[in-house]
Amino acid sequence: MKSIEIDGFLQKLAGVKIILIGYMGSGKTTIGKMLSKRLNFNFLDLDDYIEEAEGMSVREIFKNRGEVYFRKRETEYLRQVLEGNEDVVLSVGGGTPCFGTNMQLINDATPNSIYIKTDLNVLCDRLLREKEGRPLIANLAPEDFQEFIAKHLFERSFFYNQAHHTVHNQNKSVEDVVLEIQKILV
């Protein structure tokens, strides 16, 4: 933790925050874990943080308490992490930047908000294999899948494009994406 002295008082500064945003399946968690190791930062997935705090999975929260409850709590937990004093690479859920003032909270907390931009076909391939574990798409019929993802990605891109930086991860290894992110960090 960094400290500065102001008028004889030792003031603790909030830790460095690197926030990875992007659509589900874009690789935020995988990239974030490798980046945090390289920087010797803590890694935190916001959904994991929420699950631990709430004592149930995101899927169970959606099912038992609804999306409105989840989104309200998500903003509270996001604020907690952003106000923390530790250096952290934070991966947020695909919808996190799109609700309430979350994107503004993120950008106000750090100059290191990074949109991990991923091609639609890559997202569809990844998500089709993982759809049972993702509440938003678990019940989509295969014939509706790509259209849903395309429409949803388009709607969310307004928020994603507000990130301070964009890193495209098409045809790149995780290591290449991490190196690119390291070069742009403020």
Backbone as ProteinMPNN parsed JSONL, in Angstrom:
{"seq_chain_A": "MKSIEIDGFLQKLAGVKIILIGYMGSGKTTIGKMLSKRLNFNFLDLDDYIEEAEGMSVREIFKNRGEVYFRKRETEYLRQVLEGNEDVVLSVGGGTPCFGTNMQLINDATPNSIYIKTDLNVLCDRLLREKEGRPLIANLAPEDFQEFIAKHLFERSFFYNQAHHTVHNQNKSVEDVVLEIQKILV", "coords_chain_A": {"N_chain_A": [[0.835, -1.169, 0.0], [0.501, 2.209, -0.786], [1.679, 5.278, 0.657], [1.325, 8.711, 1.559], [2.582, 11.811, 2.883], [0.759, 14.353, 4.31], [0.598, 17.526, 5.478], [1.777, 16.665, 7.928], [0.311, 14.419, 8.502], [-0.045, 11.006, 7.92], [-1.212, 9.742, 5.039], [-3.096, 7.199, 3.644], [-3.128, 5.828, 0.436], [-5.514, 4.703, -1.943], [-5.263, 1.469, -3.394], [-3.815, 0.41, -6.551], [-5.956, -0.067, -9.271], [-6.94, -2.269, -11.774], [-9.21, -2.739, -14.146], [-11.003, -5.129, -15.832], [-13.18, -5.334, -18.464], [-15.906, -6.545, -20.478], [-17.73, -8.636, -22.79], [-19.415, -11.638, -21.68], [-17.427, -14.545, -21.748], [-15.287, -13.432, -23.018], [-12.755, -13.714, -22.031], [-11.856, -12.418, -19.773], [-11.381, -13.303, -17.1], [-9.381, -15.307, -17.351], [-7.321, -13.828, -18.583], [-7.043, -11.836, -16.656], [-6.108, -13.266, -14.402], [-3.552, -14.11, -15.241], [-2.362, -11.613, -15.74], [-2.434, -10.465, -13.176], [-0.643, -12.099, -11.801], [1.737, -11.49, -13.14], [2.062, -8.82, -12.408], [2.184, -8.984, -9.727], [-0.13, -8.503, -8.252], [-3.25, -8.738, -6.492], [-5.842, -10.904, -7.657], [-9.206, -10.598, -8.58], [-12.384, -11.803, -9.184], [-15.392, -10.362, -9.819], [-17.901, -11.619, -9.747], [-17.303, -13.963, -8.3], [-16.636, -12.81, -5.857], [-19.091, -11.702, -5.134], [-20.617, -14.048, -4.921], [-19.371, -15.296, -2.734], [-19.858, -13.402, -0.708], [-22.66, -13.347, -0.646], [-23.306, -15.955, -0.194], [-24.293, -17.755, -2.034], [-24.572, -18.991, -5.417], [-24.233, -16.986, -8.434], [-26.125, -17.746, -10.29], [-28.06, -18.894, -8.581], [-28.77, -16.617, -7.126], [-29.953, -15.028, -9.135], [-32.117, -16.727, -9.731], [-33.475, -17.062, -7.225], [-33.71, -14.529, -6.078], [-33.821, -12.64, -8.059], [-32.959, -10.52, -10.906], [-32.896, -7.745, -10.443], [-32.375, -7.457, -7.69], [-29.841, -8.701, -7.692], [-28.341, -6.906, -9.349], [-28.375, -4.533, -7.838], [-26.962, -5.306, -5.525], [-24.592, -6.026, -6.75], [-23.558, -3.539, -7.568], [-23.047, -2.406, -5.05], [-21.064, -4.164, -4.07], [-19.111, -3.82, -6.029], [-18.416, -1.151, -5.581], [-17.279, -1.426, -3.0], [-14.967, -2.939, -3.58], [-13.621, -1.182, -5.311], [-13.067, 0.915, -3.603], [-11.249, -0.166, -1.928], [-7.963, -0.717, -0.456], [-6.02, -2.253, -1.665], [-3.79, -3.368, -4.287], [-5.176, -4.423, -7.257], [-6.299, -6.635, -9.828], [-9.228, -6.624, -11.407], [-11.856, -8.498, -12.591], [-14.873, -7.991, -14.076], [-18.37, -8.88, -14.276], [-20.059, -9.478, -17.411], [-22.321, -7.848, -17.642], [-22.003, -5.926, -15.713], [-20.814, -3.24, -16.245], [-22.963, -2.056, -17.492], [-25.135, -1.325, -15.998], [-26.887, 0.871, -13.814], [-24.765, 3.279, -12.391], [-22.381, 2.059, -12.807], [-20.293, 1.937, -14.79], [-19.32, 4.521, -14.741], [-18.484, 4.634, -12.066], [-16.367, 2.796, -12.206], [-14.616, 4.048, -14.084], [-14.113, 6.437, -12.744], [-12.682, 5.512, -10.595], [-10.271, 4.544, -11.537], [-7.674, 4.974, -14.02], [-7.336, 2.815, -15.532], [-9.265, 1.155, -16.903], [-10.21, -1.475, -18.915], [-11.341, -2.654, -21.932], [-11.921, -5.799, -23.039], [-12.061, -6.777, -26.063], [-13.822, -8.92, -28.159], [-14.33, -10.996, -30.963], [-17.497, -11.693, -32.454], [-18.038, -14.317, -33.485], [-16.105, -15.848, -32.157], [-16.894, -15.455, -29.516], [-19.443, -16.69, -29.594], [-18.747, -19.37, -30.179], [-17.271, -20.054, -27.856], [-19.165, -19.571, -25.814], [-21.317, -21.23, -26.424], [-20.355, -23.703, -25.708], [-20.238, -23.387, -22.978], [-22.706, -22.688, -21.988], [-24.578, -23.745, -20.082], [-23.63, -23.033, -17.585], [-24.093, -20.363, -17.436], [-26.364, -18.066, -16.528], [-27.809, -16.181, -18.076], [-27.872, -17.102, -20.696], [-28.435, -19.774, -20.62], [-30.849, -21.055, -21.273], [-31.268, -20.627, -23.955], [-32.231, -21.473, -27.253], [-30.379, -23.342, -29.683], [-30.644, -22.305, -32.323], [-31.283, -19.665, -31.89], [-29.162, -18.562, -30.691], [-26.747, -17.169, -31.746], [-27.887, -14.826, -32.787], [-29.003, -13.676, -30.489], [-26.676, -13.217, -28.922], [-25.298, -11.425, -30.613], [-27.075, -9.221, -30.714], [-27.233, -8.556, -27.999], [-24.533, -8.004, -27.403], [-24.166, -5.788, -29.054], [-25.917, -3.941, -27.802], [-24.649, -3.653, -25.333], [-22.173, -2.677, -26.02], [-22.039, 0.109, -26.092], [-21.53, 0.839, -23.446], [-19.211, -0.657, -22.875], [-17.401, 0.522, -24.631], [-16.77, 2.843, -23.33], [-14.661, 2.423, -21.723], [-11.305, 3.163, -20.669], [-9.308, 2.055, -22.22], [-8.968, -0.195, -25.019], [-8.523, -3.542, -25.823], [-7.991, -5.785, -28.292], [-8.652, -9.194, -28.638], [-8.554, -11.076, -30.644], [-7.24, -13.824, -32.352], [-4.944, -13.924, -30.743], [-2.652, -14.986, -28.251], [-3.197, -15.628, -24.748], [-1.043, -14.691, -23.294], [0.04, -12.773, -25.087], [-2.019, -10.877, -25.088], [-1.95, -10.075, -22.416], [0.626, -8.92, -22.3], [0.205, -6.778, -24.034], [-1.678, -5.32, -22.543], [-0.091, -4.674, -20.311], [1.623, -2.822, -21.465], [0.022, -0.582, -21.828], [-0.77, 0.328, -19.37], [-1.429, 2.796, -16.915]], "CA_chain_A": [[0.0, 0.0, 0.0], [1.27, 3.44, -0.873], [1.31, 6.308, 1.615], [1.931, 10.031, 1.387], [2.438, 12.631, 4.07], [0.107, 15.636, 4.042], [0.524, 18.345, 6.687], [2.135, 15.907, 9.107], [-0.509, 13.213, 8.626], [0.239, 9.963, 6.948], [-2.443, 9.446, 4.308], [-3.018, 5.99, 2.833], [-3.766, 5.928, -0.864], [-6.158, 3.485, -2.427], [-4.39, 0.685, -4.251], [-3.975, 0.501, -7.999], [-7.023, -0.927, -9.769], [-6.998, -2.542, -13.203], [-10.541, -3.319, -14.29], [-11.226, -5.758, -17.127], [-14.59, -5.431, -18.808], [-16.171, -7.133, -21.776], [-18.841, -9.57, -22.82], [-19.108, -12.948, -21.118], [-16.676, -15.385, -22.669], [-14.211, -12.686, -23.692], [-11.451, -14.102, -21.476], [-11.461, -11.494, -18.711], [-10.85, -14.01, -15.933], [-8.11, -15.944, -17.723], [-6.364, -12.741, -18.795], [-6.843, -11.174, -15.368], [-5.269, -14.09, -13.528], [-2.158, -14.044, -15.702], [-1.902, -10.24, -15.534], [-2.197, -10.237, -11.742], [0.609, -12.784, -11.438], [2.849, -10.708, -13.696], [2.203, -7.553, -11.692], [2.16, -9.279, -8.297], [-1.357, -7.905, -7.721], [-4.315, -9.695, -6.216], [-6.851, -11.03, -8.701], [-10.549, -10.754, -8.043], [-13.505, -11.885, -10.115], [-16.479, -9.755, -9.056], [-18.947, -12.624, -9.515], [-16.849, -14.809, -7.187], [-16.731, -11.973, -4.657], [-20.522, -11.625, -4.822], [-21.048, -15.374, -4.468], [-18.874, -15.511, -1.375], [-20.552, -12.495, 0.211], [-24.085, -13.68, -0.595], [-23.469, -17.343, 0.214], [-24.944, -18.537, -3.084], [-24.047, -18.711, -6.755], [-24.926, -15.951, -9.211], [-27.309, -18.416, -10.861], [-29.058, -19.005, -7.51], [-29.244, -15.264, -6.813], [-30.895, -14.683, -10.203], [-33.308, -17.582, -9.61], [-34.183, -16.891, -5.96], [-33.938, -13.132, -5.678], [-34.078, -11.842, -9.256], [-31.872, -9.716, -11.453], [-32.856, -6.412, -9.828], [-31.633, -7.629, -6.442], [-28.444, -8.961, -8.031], [-27.683, -5.698, -9.859], [-28.178, -3.595, -6.723], [-25.876, -5.82, -4.697], [-23.392, -5.97, -7.577], [-23.032, -2.174, -7.477], [-22.496, -2.229, -3.7], [-19.805, -4.908, -3.964], [-18.155, -3.142, -6.914], [-17.953, 0.031, -4.85], [-16.387, -1.898, -1.934], [-13.673, -3.319, -4.165], [-12.97, 0.013, -5.859], [-12.625, 1.762, -2.495], [-10.249, -0.903, -1.158], [-6.596, -0.204, -0.486], [-5.062, -3.179, -2.252], [-3.586, -3.397, -5.73], [-6.005, -5.529, -7.712], [-6.835, -6.795, -11.172], [-10.626, -6.986, -11.189], [-12.656, -8.909, -13.73], [-16.293, -7.801, -13.744], [-19.31, -9.586, -15.132], [-20.349, -8.815, -18.68], [-23.363, -6.839, -17.485], [-21.668, -4.962, -14.663], [-20.672, -1.847, -16.682], [-24.161, -1.618, -18.204], [-26.232, -1.062, -15.074], [-26.717, 1.989, -12.899], [-23.622, 4.146, -12.67], [-21.199, 1.22, -12.636], [-19.177, 2.3, -15.676], [-18.77, 5.768, -14.21], [-17.739, 4.262, -10.855], [-15.125, 2.168, -12.642], [-13.721, 5.029, -14.698], [-13.704, 7.412, -11.725], [-11.774, 4.864, -9.643], [-8.987, 4.164, -12.135], [-7.462, 5.237, -15.452], [-6.998, 1.514, -16.107], [-10.391, 0.298, -17.294], [-9.789, -2.066, -20.19], [-12.347, -3.457, -22.625], [-11.383, -6.95, -23.764], [-12.975, -6.876, -27.201], [-13.734, -10.244, -28.752], [-15.144, -11.206, -32.143], [-18.772, -12.36, -32.225], [-17.944, -15.757, -33.74], [-15.315, -16.439, -31.076], [-17.765, -15.468, -28.336], [-20.479, -17.715, -29.769], [-18.123, -20.69, -30.039], [-16.937, -20.273, -26.446], [-20.348, -19.568, -24.965], [-22.144, -22.399, -26.718], [-19.788, -24.806, -24.922], [-20.337, -23.088, -21.54], [-23.974, -22.004, -21.722], [-25.287, -24.231, -18.893], [-23.13, -22.327, -16.407], [-24.321, -18.916, -17.566], [-27.815, -17.91, -16.396], [-28.405, -15.339, -19.111], [-27.98, -17.804, -21.98], [-28.594, -21.212, -20.371], [-32.066, -21.608, -21.868], [-31.404, -20.244, -25.366], [-32.204, -22.527, -28.269], [-29.201, -23.17, -30.55], [-30.927, -21.478, -33.497], [-31.415, -18.262, -31.469], [-27.968, -18.235, -29.925], [-25.894, -16.134, -32.329], [-28.645, -13.574, -32.893], [-29.091, -13.123, -29.14], [-25.36, -12.707, -28.528], [-25.01, -10.251, -31.448], [-27.924, -8.108, -30.259], [-26.822, -8.222, -26.632], [-23.213, -7.386, -27.499], [-24.388, -4.459, -29.63], [-26.51, -3.093, -26.756], [-23.68, -3.415, -24.264], [-20.95, -2.049, -26.536], [-22.049, 1.517, -25.71], [-20.87, 0.938, -22.133], [-17.851, -1.193, -22.99], [-16.557, 1.49, -25.347], [-16.41, 3.941, -22.435], [-13.422, 2.066, -21.016], [-10.156, 3.986, -21.047], [-8.499, 1.345, -23.213], [-9.555, -1.377, -25.647], [-7.558, -4.524, -26.299], [-8.622, -6.825, -29.109], [-7.968, -10.45, -28.355], [-8.688, -12.01, -31.758], [-6.023, -14.479, -32.856], [-3.813, -13.645, -29.861], [-2.565, -15.826, -27.058], [-3.444, -14.915, -23.493], [0.203, -13.989, -22.966], [0.138, -11.582, -25.94], [-2.993, -9.895, -24.601], [-1.419, -9.566, -21.15], [1.74, -8.014, -22.628], [-0.393, -5.546, -24.584], [-2.252, -4.573, -21.436], [1.004, -4.118, -19.504], [2.193, -1.656, -22.161], [-0.868, 0.588, -21.791], [-1.144, 0.697, -17.997], [-1.048, 4.139, -16.464]], "C_chain_A": [[0.888, 1.244, 0.0], [0.769, 4.442, 0.165], [1.97, 7.616, 1.228], [1.715, 10.822, 2.673], [1.865, 13.983, 3.663], [-0.033, 16.358, 5.373], [0.765, 17.523, 7.959], [1.326, 14.634, 9.319], [-0.132, 12.224, 7.534], [-1.089, 9.545, 6.321], [-2.24, 8.189, 3.47], [-3.773, 6.205, 1.531], [-4.431, 4.601, -1.211], [-5.19, 2.778, -3.366], [-4.702, 0.891, -5.719], [-5.043, -0.505, -8.422], [-6.902, -1.04, -11.284], [-8.289, -3.317, -13.403], [-10.712, -3.837, -15.712], [-12.718, -5.907, -17.352], [-14.725, -6.064, -20.19], [-17.292, -8.147, -21.652], [-18.434, -10.896, -22.182], [-18.417, -13.788, -22.184], [-15.516, -14.69, -23.353], [-12.82, -13.015, -23.153], [-10.977, -13.227, -20.333], [-10.796, -12.199, -17.526], [-9.498, -14.633, -16.234], [-7.011, -14.899, -17.883], [-6.022, -12.071, -17.462], [-5.949, -11.955, -14.425], [-3.805, -14.018, -13.944], [-1.577, -12.651, -15.461], [-1.575, -9.992, -14.059], [-0.919, -10.924, -11.271], [1.819, -11.993, -11.917], [3.121, -9.454, -12.89], [2.348, -7.742, -10.177], [1.019, -8.524, -7.601], [-2.276, -9.047, -7.309], [-5.232, -9.753, -7.434], [-8.196, -11.247, -8.038], [-11.547, -10.789, -9.189], [-14.715, -11.386, -9.328], [-17.602, -10.754, -8.797], [-18.566, -13.557, -8.37], [-16.972, -14.078, -5.852], [-18.18, -11.895, -4.18], [-21.015, -12.964, -4.274], [-20.601, -15.653, -3.042], [-19.641, -14.663, -0.367], [-22.019, -12.879, 0.405], [-24.338, -15.119, -0.145], [-24.255, -18.189, -0.778], [-24.382, -18.129, -4.436], [-24.841, -17.592, -7.424], [-26.205, -16.536, -9.797], [-28.42, -18.521, -9.818], [-29.623, -17.636, -7.127], [-30.272, -14.833, -7.85], [-32.211, -15.436, -10.008], [-34.141, -17.243, -8.378], [-34.535, -15.453, -5.617], [-34.167, -12.197, -6.851], [-32.904, -10.974, -9.661], [-31.775, -8.351, -10.794], [-32.077, -6.464, -8.513], [-30.146, -7.806, -6.734], [-27.734, -7.679, -8.454], [-27.449, -4.668, -8.765], [-26.997, -4.025, -5.858], [-24.541, -5.751, -5.449], [-22.746, -4.588, -7.494], [-22.412, -1.918, -6.111], [-21.147, -2.931, -3.561], [-18.729, -4.298, -4.864], [-17.573, -1.932, -6.195], [-16.981, -0.366, -3.735], [-14.996, -2.206, -2.48], [-12.924, -2.078, -4.652], [-12.442, 0.927, -4.773], [-11.546, 1.086, -1.644], [-8.85, -0.359, -1.365], [-5.585, -1.136, -1.14], [-4.952, -2.996, -3.764], [-4.325, -4.619, -6.261], [-6.285, -5.46, -9.209], [-8.23, -7.355, -10.951], [-11.289, -7.319, -12.51], [-14.114, -8.77, -13.321], [-17.16, -8.59, -14.705], [-19.618, -8.781, -16.382], [-21.391, -7.721, -18.572], [-23.022, -5.727, -16.507], [-21.561, -3.524, -15.166], [-21.964, -1.231, -17.216], [-25.314, -1.226, -17.29], [-25.879, 0.072, -14.131], [-25.579, 2.89, -13.343], [-22.312, 3.365, -12.605], [-20.03, 1.617, -13.525], [-18.529, 3.593, -15.212], [-17.972, 5.497, -12.939], [-16.376, 3.693, -11.218], [-14.15, 3.214, -13.166], [-13.273, 6.117, -13.723], [-12.66, 6.828, -10.768], [-10.389, 4.608, -10.211], [-8.889, 4.634, -13.583], [-7.201, 3.939, -16.224], [-8.22, 0.617, -16.28], [-10.104, -0.17, -18.712], [-10.891, -2.963, -20.731], [-11.634, -4.558, -23.391], [-12.379, -7.248, -24.884], [-12.73, -8.188, -27.953], [-14.734, -10.368, -29.89], [-16.398, -12.021, -31.807], [-18.676, -13.874, -32.427], [-17.154, -16.476, -32.657], [-16.17, -16.527, -29.812], [-18.803, -16.584, -28.434], [-19.911, -19.12, -29.606], [-17.843, -21.015, -28.573], [-18.203, -20.455, -25.605], [-21.268, -20.75, -25.219], [-21.672, -23.602, -25.899], [-20.025, -24.63, -23.419], [-21.722, -22.632, -21.108], [-24.714, -22.477, -20.469], [-24.859, -23.483, -17.626], [-23.366, -20.833, -16.431], [-25.821, -18.638, -17.612], [-28.482, -17.147, -17.547], [-28.665, -16.087, -20.413], [-28.297, -19.294, -21.84], [-29.785, -21.815, -21.109], [-32.271, -21.221, -23.325], [-31.357, -21.467, -26.27], [-31.013, -22.273, -29.191], [-29.455, -22.261, -31.757], [-31.07, -19.993, -33.164], [-30.131, -17.703, -30.875], [-27.182, -17.064, -30.503], [-26.615, -14.796, -32.435], [-28.752, -12.894, -31.533], [-27.767, -12.486, -28.726], [-25.035, -11.429, -29.306], [-25.794, -9.034, -30.966], [-27.471, -7.615, -28.88], [-25.476, -7.498, -26.618], [-23.332, -5.967, -28.054], [-24.933, -3.499, -28.566], [-25.485, -2.723, -25.689], [-22.431, -2.668, -24.744], [-20.893, -0.555, -26.22], [-21.284, 1.718, -24.396], [-19.424, 0.469, -22.208], [-16.904, -0.183, -23.643], [-16.216, 2.727, -24.529], [-15.15, 3.633, -21.625], [-12.285, 2.945, -21.519], [-9.33, 3.371, -22.166], [-9.297, 0.184, -23.789], [-8.423, -2.268, -26.143], [-8.343, -5.595, -27.051], [-7.887, -8.13, -28.848], [-8.177, -11.507, -29.449], [-7.312, -12.538, -32.175], [-4.773, -14.154, -32.04], [-3.827, -14.642, -28.72], [-2.879, -14.967, -25.837], [-2.209, -14.106, -23.122], [0.369, -12.717, -23.798], [-0.817, -10.485, -25.483], [-2.486, -9.263, -23.308], [-0.273, -8.588, -21.401], [1.219, -6.695, -23.191], [-0.994, -4.69, -23.485], [-1.159, -3.93, -20.585], [1.589, -2.856, -20.152], [1.322, -0.406, -22.039], [-1.217, 1.052, -20.386], [-0.582, 2.055, -17.618], [-0.446, 4.061, -15.084]], "O_chain_A": [[1.896, 1.305, 0.704], [-0.413, 4.454, 0.509], [3.049, 7.624, 0.635], [0.798, 10.546, 3.445], [2.405, 14.668, 2.795], [-0.698, 15.87, 6.287], [0.044, 17.671, 8.946], [1.627, 13.853, 10.222], [0.07, 12.591, 6.376], [-1.981, 9.051, 7.011], [-1.307, 8.124, 2.67], [-4.902, 6.696, 1.521], [-3.968, 3.529, -0.822], [-4.394, 3.421, -4.049], [-5.725, 1.473, -6.078], [-5.031, -1.655, -7.983], [-6.778, -0.037, -11.986], [-8.441, -4.425, -12.888], [-10.584, -3.084, -16.677], [-13.428, -6.517, -16.553], [-13.77, -6.106, -20.965], [-17.741, -8.473, -20.553], [-17.251, -11.238, -22.147], [-18.775, -13.747, -23.361], [-14.832, -15.292, -24.18], [-11.816, -12.635, -23.756], [-9.806, -13.287, -19.959], [-9.773, -11.742, -17.016], [-8.565, -14.496, -15.443], [-5.902, -15.071, -17.376], [-4.86, -11.778, -17.182], [-5.121, -11.371, -13.725], [-2.921, -13.882, -13.098], [-0.432, -12.521, -15.029], [-0.555, -9.381, -13.739], [-0.196, -10.386, -10.433], [2.802, -11.842, -11.192], [4.274, -9.065, -12.705], [2.602, -6.787, -9.443], [1.188, -7.982, -6.509], [-2.093, -10.188, -7.735], [-5.379, -8.766, -8.155], [-8.31, -11.984, -7.059], [-11.552, -9.912, -10.053], [-15.029, -11.937, -8.273], [-18.199, -10.734, -7.721], [-19.417, -13.907, -7.552], [-17.367, -14.666, -4.845], [-18.462, -12.006, -2.987], [-21.742, -13.005, -3.281], [-21.366, -16.186, -2.238], [-20.027, -15.147, 0.696], [-22.554, -12.747, 1.506], [-25.455, -15.463, 0.241], [-24.819, -19.22, -0.411], [-23.791, -17.058, -4.581], [-25.969, -17.292, -7.033], [-27.249, -15.883, -9.796], [-29.586, -18.269, -10.124], [-30.814, -17.511, -6.838], [-31.34, -14.332, -7.498], [-33.289, -14.85, -10.108], [-35.365, -17.145, -8.462], [-35.534, -15.19, -4.947], [-34.655, -11.082, -6.668], [-31.987, -10.724, -8.879], [-30.67, -7.844, -10.601], [-31.223, -5.615, -8.256], [-29.298, -7.161, -6.118], [-26.639, -7.394, -7.97], [-26.419, -3.994, -8.769], [-26.144, -3.212, -5.503], [-23.499, -5.458, -4.862], [-21.526, -4.478, -7.366], [-21.362, -1.282, -6.019], [-20.202, -2.37, -3.006], [-17.556, -4.267, -4.49], [-16.36, -1.723, -6.209], [-15.961, 0.297, -3.549], [-13.985, -1.788, -1.916], [-11.721, -1.949, -4.423], [-11.467, 1.645, -4.993], [-10.994, 1.708, -0.737], [-8.585, 0.366, -2.324], [-4.395, -0.824, -1.161], [-5.884, -2.537, -4.424], [-4.123, -5.729, -5.77], [-6.479, -4.385, -9.777], [-8.394, -8.431, -10.376], [-11.283, -6.511, -13.439], [-14.544, -9.363, -12.332], [-16.736, -8.926, -15.811], [-19.46, -7.56, -16.408], [-21.352, -6.758, -19.337], [-23.691, -4.694, -16.482], [-22.171, -2.64, -14.563], [-22.048, -0.013, -17.374], [-26.373, -0.83, -17.777], [-24.733, 0.218, -13.707], [-25.451, 3.219, -14.522], [-21.252, 3.947, -12.375], [-18.887, 1.633, -13.067], [-17.309, 3.737, -15.287], [-16.898, 6.068, -12.751], [-15.361, 4.054, -10.623], [-12.995, 3.261, -12.743], [-12.176, 6.659, -13.861], [-11.853, 7.563, -10.2], [-9.429, 4.467, -9.454], [-9.893, 4.688, -14.293], [-6.888, 3.964, -17.414], [-8.214, -0.539, -15.856], [-9.794, 0.63, -19.595], [-11.318, -3.91, -20.071], [-10.835, -4.284, -24.288], [-13.407, -7.89, -24.667], [-11.604, -8.517, -28.326], [-15.864, -9.892, -29.782], [-16.354, -12.927, -30.975], [-19.189, -14.634, -31.605], [-17.498, -17.596, -32.279], [-16.169, -17.547, -29.123], [-19.016, -17.33, -27.479], [-20.529, -19.968, -28.963], [-18.14, -22.115, -28.105], [-18.296, -21.374, -24.791], [-21.934, -21.218, -24.295], [-22.48, -24.416, -25.452], [-20.016, -25.607, -22.67], [-21.896, -22.224, -19.96], [-25.416, -21.68, -19.846], [-25.655, -23.325, -16.7], [-22.897, -20.112, -15.551], [-26.479, -18.933, -18.609], [-29.609, -17.462, -17.931], [-29.584, -15.737, -21.154], [-28.414, -19.997, -22.843], [-29.729, -22.972, -21.527], [-33.344, -21.462, -23.879], [-30.549, -22.375, -26.073], [-30.671, -21.12, -29.457], [-28.559, -21.523, -32.168], [-30.988, -19.15, -34.058], [-30.034, -16.509, -30.591], [-26.973, -16.065, -29.815], [-26.016, -13.747, -32.199], [-28.609, -11.675, -31.433], [-27.738, -11.355, -28.24], [-24.551, -10.457, -28.725], [-25.237, -7.945, -30.828], [-27.348, -6.414, -28.642], [-25.301, -6.506, -25.911], [-22.668, -5.051, -27.569], [-24.458, -2.369, -28.448], [-25.471, -1.592, -25.202], [-21.713, -2.086, -23.93], [-19.801, -0.003, -26.092], [-20.494, 2.653, -24.262], [-18.522, 1.114, -21.673], [-15.746, -0.058, -23.244], [-15.45, 3.575, -24.986], [-14.637, 4.501, -20.919], [-12.305, 3.412, -22.657], [-8.724, 4.086, -22.964], [-10.19, -0.354, -23.135], [-7.489, -1.805, -26.797], [-9.246, -6.225, -26.499], [-6.657, -8.171, -28.837], [-7.996, -12.7, -29.2], [-6.356, -11.777, -32.327], [-3.669, -14.113, -32.583], [-4.887, -15.086, -28.28], [-2.829, -13.738, -25.894], [-2.322, -12.962, -22.684], [0.794, -11.689, -23.271], [-0.466, -9.305, -25.491], [-2.583, -8.049, -23.129], [-0.216, -7.533, -20.77], [1.732, -5.625, -22.863], [-0.839, -3.469, -23.492], [-1.284, -2.773, -20.184], [2.002, -1.932, -19.451], [1.829, 0.712, -22.136], [-1.892, 2.068, -20.224], [0.551, 2.411, -17.942], [-0.057, 5.085, -14.522]]}, "name": "protein", "num_of_chains": 1, "seq": "MKSIEIDGFLQKLAGVKIILIGYMGSGKTTIGKMLSKRLNFNFLDLDDYIEEAEGMSVREIFKNRGEVYFRKRETEYLRQVLEGNEDVVLSVGGGTPCFGTNMQLINDATPNSIYIKTDLNVLCDRLLREKEGRPLIANLAPEDFQEFIAKHLFERSFFYNQAHHTVHNQNKSVEDVVLEIQKILV"}
